[in-house]
Amino acid sequence: MTTTSAHRAPLALAGFAAAVAVVAMAGALASTNARGVYGSLNLPSWAPPPWLFGPVWTVLYGMIAVSGWLYWRAGGDRRGLTVYAAGLLLNLAWTPLFFAAGAYELALADIVLLDLAVVAAIVLFHRRSPVAAWLQVPYLLWILYASALTGAIVALN
């Protein structure tokens, strides 16, 4: 890291945190009726309780922001940052599709694309910062679980 980028690092971390916070806040706004929607659906026996989503996403969003920042700080290229940004946009789209629009099939398509974007980010990030890549793994595991849950909801409702 150059001296110039070392001075910009805290500002860049704030930028990554802000981008992820926008996704989180938009998701929160789009899910104001989530408890009612989730409770009205036919769910598989392995569906998590509603209270679990908030704490899990809080931790994951922190890890996602730090991961992007570490990749950038390690000299990450535009391709990796573009995949990261595409993943954030796909993440942003899922909650309104599922909870606000009730478009469960579109939400399923969205989250499958998100799964692929996160896998691509892990591969690209690992080349520059293995730590940045590993910080994405819990996120991938959670969204794979969420993909299976979304698929089950599509099948059951």
Sequence and secondary structure as in RCSB ss.txt:
>XXXX:A:sequence
MTTTSAHRAPLALAGFAAAVAVVAMAGALASTNARGVYGSLNLPSWAPPPWLFGPVWTVLYGMIAVSGWLYWRAG
GDRRGLTVYAAGLLLNLAWTPLFFAAGAYELALADIVLLDLAVVAAIVLFHRRSPVAAWLQVPYLLWILYASALT
GAIVALN
>XXXX:A:secstr
  HHHHHHHHHHHHHHHHHHHHHHHHHHHHTTTHHHHHHHS   TT   GGGHHHHHHHHHHHHHHHHHHHHHTT
  HHHHHHHHHHHHHHHHHHIIIIIS  HHHHHHHHHHHHHHHHHHHHHHHHH HHHHHHHHHHHHHHHHHHHHH
HHHHHH 
